[in-house]
Amino acid sequence: MTDDSSISEQVAIRIVNSDSTDEAYKLYKLFAPLLKDYKFAFASGLGPLPGFAVNRNFSAGAAIRSLFRSERVFVLDAETVEEMENGGSRFHIDYSISLDTNAMSYLEPHIAGRRSGGIPRDFAEVFTFIARPDVYVDPLPYFTENRFKLADSKKPEAIYANLIAYETLRTIDAEWLERNGEVRSVLTGRELAALAQDHMSRMYFDLGNISAMQGLTRRYQYGYACLLKMTAIELKAPSAPPSRKIAAFVEFCHSTLSSMAAREIMVAKAYFHQGQKHRFFHKIQKNKENILDIIRNMAWDMWHVRQLEQSFAQNPSDSARYFFPALLTFDRGLIEIMDLYWLKACAYDVKARRPLPVFDGDPFLLLGTNEQDGKQLFDRYYSEEAIAQRKAVLDATLSNFDEIIEILEQDVRKIALSG
């Protein structure tokens, strides 16, 4: 990173941590020459509505969750600010709603017609929403997860069947659904098969992109490592004070991961307070031989959430200025952990495509059970010295991540199966 880009990033970090959108706007204006490559979005009661990529609950138990608590967002970038100063800004946005594997497992039997008696009324609400012509279902996160399953040679026939279901979902015959209460595509079976085959071909082709697969693997492993450590801490000493368990996890992030996993810290905090009663962690218990498989599946949930942040920083279409992603899931535990950590703001450099997300809440309470504990942890782990320590060893940490995972897995199995 050059000195200029480093300065620009520091300014961007200062702006996303602003106390208000008014302050953010003033700072942006002050440092505008340094921010030509940056885009910002803030949770706000004013500003554009990002399509249907907003929070919504369905009676079937499903929910759509975005990165921001608010329906509207306030955005800043060179083009928008210039337009605002000349009377007002109007621009196009892209948005999408992705489905996790859990959502597909709920919907696929109805898509495939394996459930008799028609679609239940609450599920019809979800299908009717997806069938809207202005709702775009994004297949990329789902395809990414299944790409890893292909790499492990896991049931390509089942993945192909799910791709047929996914294409059906993306091309629902809305009139037929309303009239007959059944899901079918506007495409023929041959057309659906061709699309599914094309997806399978691209998924196999992508397996050969070593650099891209390594990047995806690393992001998945990061969440997996965090969940393994949370599990080890909780199962080893479930009755320990939450503050002690949180401190142990934060130290792990600093010393082992060389990165402060803020969203995962908030999830760990909820787990350490509620234990197995937390819906997301209800399957985590001692004496489970398949505990690592359970955690691996949970890690995909964490990956989907983190992918929303990464997707925000992706290239929108040529006609759009911003891209806003959201996730549709039936998993109540996943919904609960997403509701723990809303973003106040997120920024990214259009060249580096690395998101800078900021938690919408008290940073001290993010780290501790109370403000005093949180402040102590914040001062310790976010000091210039601590940040420099992590930065100095980050490359070495990343190169040893497979070993870190192996050690964590051994630790979890030892604790979980110890009786």
N, C-alpha and C positions, 0 to 999 in steps of 0.2 A: 504494500500500500504506500503510495507516495505521500509526501508531507501535505500536499494540497488536499488529497482525498481524505486523509486522516483528519484534517481540520474540518472539512465539510461534514464528515460523519459525527464529529464531536458537536458541531452546531446542530445537526439533525437530532441528535440525542437530547440536546437541551430543549429543542422545540417540542418533541413528542412528550417531554416531561413537564410542559407548561401547565400552569394551574387553570388556564381557561383558553378557549379558542381565540379570544381577543388578544391575550398575551402571545399566543402562538403566531397569530397574524402579524403582530408588531415585530416579533423576533424574525419572522420570515422576511418581512420587508427590509429589516436592518441588515440581514446577511444574505439577501437575495443573490448577489453575484456568486456566492459559494454554493448555491443550492439549485443550480440549473438542472441537475440530473436527479433531483429528489422529488418524490411525491409523498404527500401526507394525507391521512384520513383520521378524523377525530369523531368519537361518539358525540352526538349533538342532537338537540331538539330542532335544529334548523339545518338546512342543506338538502341535497338530493336524496331521494329514496332509492336504495340499491335494488330495484326490481323486487323479486320475491325472495331474495336472499336475506330475509329478516326472520326474527324469532316467531315461531308459531307452534301451537299445540293442537293435536288431533285427538278426537275422542277414542280412537283405537289404541292410544298410548304412544303413538309416534309423535315426534317433534322435529321441527327444523330449528337449528341453532346456527347463528352467525358468529362472527368474532366480537361484535359490539352489542351492548345491551339495548341501545337506542335503535329506533327504526331508521332514523336519518343520520347522515354523516356530514361533517364539514370537511372540505378538501382544500388542499393548498398545493399548487405547483406553478411554474413560471407562466404557463399559458392561461390558467384559470385566474390567477391574480391579476394579470394584465387585463383580462376581460372584465373582471369585477371593477377595476378602476375606470373602465370605460362604459359603465352603465349596467353591467350585468353579465353573467356567464351562463351559457347553455351548452351542454355537451352530452354525448352518448356514453353509456357505461355498458359493460358486459357483466353478467352474473350467471352463476350456475348453482345447482343443488346436487350434491353427490350423495350416494347411498352407500352405507357400509354393508358388510356381509350379513350382519344381523338383519338389516331391513330387507335384503333380498331373500333371506331364509323365511321371513314372514310372508312376503308377497309372492314368491315363486310358485307355491302350490296353487294359488288362485289364478295366476297367469297361465299355468300349465293345465288348469281345469281338473286338478286332482281332488278338489274339495266340492262335494255335492251340495245342492241347496242354494247355489248362487253366492254372491259375495255378501258377507255381513255388512250391515249398514255403516258401522264405524270404519270398516276397511274401504267401503265404497267412497267415503269421504277422502281418503288418501289417494285412491286411484283417480277420482274426479279431478283432484288438484293437479296430479301429475299429467293428466290428459290435456290440460289447458294448453293452447298453442303458444302462449307466452311463457311457459315454464320449461326450462331447459335442464334435463337431468344429465349430469356430467359423469361419464363412465370411467374417467382416468383413475381416481383413487381405487375403485373396485378392481379395475384391470391390473393395477399395480400390485395389489395384494395377491391376486391370482397368478400373476407372472412369477412370483416367488414360489408359489405352489407348483407351477410348471417346472421351475428349476429343480425342485425336489422330486419331480416325476410323480406328483400326486394327482391321480384321477383326472387325466385330461378330458375324458368323456363327460364327467360331471361339470367341469369348467365350461366345456362347449355348450352343454345344455343350459347353464346359467347365462351364457352370452346370448343364446336364443331368447331367453326370458327377458334379459336386459334390453335387447333390441325391441322386443314386444312392448316393454314398458315405455320405451322412448317414442313409440309410434302407435299409441293406443287409439283405437277407433272410438272417439268420444261419443258419437251419436249412438253407436251400438251399446256402449257401456250404459248410457242413460236409459236407453229403451229396454234393454234386456238384462241389465245387471251382470254382464259378463265381460271379461277382458279379452280382447283380440286386437291384433294389429291391423292397420290399414294396408300392410304389405302382405304379399303372398308368402307361403311357407318357403318357397325357393328363394325369394328375396331375403327373408330372414336368415336362412342358412348361409347365403352368400356373404352377408354382413358378418355373421358369427365366424365364418371361415377366415374372412379378412382380418378380423380382430385376433384370432388365434395365430395367424401367420405373423402379424406385427408383434405379438407378444413373444413368439419364439425368436423373431429377428432381434428384438430388444435385448434378449438374453445375451446376445453377442456383444452388446455395447458395454464393455467392462467398466469404463469410467462412470457411466450413468448408473449401472447396477451397484457399483461400490458406494456411490453417493446415497442411493436409496437404502442400501443395507445399513449404512452408518446411521442414518436418521432413525431407522427402525431399531437398531441395536441400542441407541441412546435411551429411548423410552423403555426398552426391555431391561436394560441395566438398572434404570431407576426403579422399576417395579420389582426387580429381584432384590434390590437393597431394602426397599420398603418392607417387603415380605419377610426378609431375614430379621430385620429390626423388630417387627411386630410379633412374629412367631417366637422369637427368642425371649422376649420380655413383654408379654401383652399387658401386664399390670403396671409396668413402669410409667412414671409421669409422662404425659404427652410432650411436655417441654423438653425432657431428656431425649426422647426418641426423635423429635424434630431436630434438635441440635446435632444428633448423630448423623441424620440424613443430610443436613446442610454441610457438615464437615466432609461427608462422602462426596458431595457434589464438588466441593472445593479441591480436596486433596486427591481424589481418584479420577473424577471426570474432567477436572480442570475447567469446569464450566458451571455456572449457577443456573440450575434448571428451575426457573421461577414457577412456571405452570405446574411442574411436577412436585415442587415443594408444597404448593397449595393442596395438591391431591394427597400427598403424604400426610400433611397436617390433618386433613379430614379423616383419613384412614386411622391415624394414631389416636384420634379422639373416639372414633366409632367402632374400630376393629371390624370384625366379621359382619357386624350389623350394617355397615356401609354396603349399599347394593352392588357397587362396582367390585367389591372385594368379597362378596358373600361365598364364593367358591373356594377362597383361599383358607385352608385349614390344615392342621397337622395330619399325618398319616395318609396323605393322598399320593399314591404312586405317580399320578399324572400331573402333579402340581406344576412342573415346568411347562407342559403343554397348555395348561390353563393360563399361565402367565404370558406365554407366547401369544395366545389369542388376545389377551388384554392389551399386550403391547401394540397390536394392530389397531386397537381402538385409540390408543394414545397417538399412534402415527397419523390416523385420520384427522385428529384434532390439530396436531402440529402441521399437517399438510394444508389446512385452511390458511395458516399464516404464510406458508410458502407460496400458496396459490395466489394470495393477494398481491404478491410481488412478481407475478408472471406477466408476460406480455399480453395485453388485451388485443382484440382485433384492431385492424387498421382504423376502423371508424369509431372506436371507443377510447376513452381517456383513462378509465379505471376498470378493474375487474374485482367483483365482490363475490366470494364463495360462501356456501353454506352447506350444512350436512343434515340429511334426513335419516333418523334412526328410530328404532323401536326399543332400544336398549335403555331402560330407565337409569341404570347405573352410569352409563356413558353420558346421558343427559345431565345427571346430577353433577358429574365432575366438570362438564362444560360450563354449567351454571356457576361453578366456583370461581371461574377466572375469566371475567369479561375484560376486553381491552378498552383502555381510555383512548389510545391512539396507536397508529402503526404507520411507519414510514419505510421507504426503500429507495435505493439508488437504482435507476433504470438500467444501469450497466451491470452492476454486481448482482442485482436481484436477491439481495439478502434482507429479509424483513427485520425491522426494529420495533417489536411490539412492547407496549407498556401497560402494565396492570392497572385496572380502574379501581383503585382502592388504596388503603393505607399500606405503604411498603413495609412498615414495621410489623403490622399484623399479618402480613404475608409470611414473614419469617418466624414470628413468635406467637406464643399463646396470649401474650399481652404486649402492650406498647414497650414496656421496659425491657422484657426479654428480646423482643424483636429489634429494638434499637441496638442492644448489645451485639446481636448477631449481624445486624446491618453494618455497624461500625467496624466489626471485625472482618467481614468477608467482602465488603464493598469499598474498603480503603484503597488508596492508590497502590499501596504495597501488595495487598492481596490480589488485586486485579493484575498487577505486573507479574506476580508469581504464577498465576494461572496461564497467562499469555506465554510466559517463558517455556512452559512444559507442555503446552497444548498439542503441538505436533507430535511429540513423543507419546502422549496419551492416545492420540488417534491411531498411531501406528501399532499400539499394543492393545487395541480394543478387543480383539478376539480373546486374548489372554485374560483381560478383565472380566469378560462375559463368562469364561470357563470357571474362573475362581468364584464368581458370584453364584453360578449354578451349583457348584459343589457345596457351597455354604448353605444355600437354601435346602438342598436335598438332605444334608446332614441334620439341619435343624428340624425340618418338617418330618423326617422319618425317625427321629430320635425317641419316639414314644410319648 
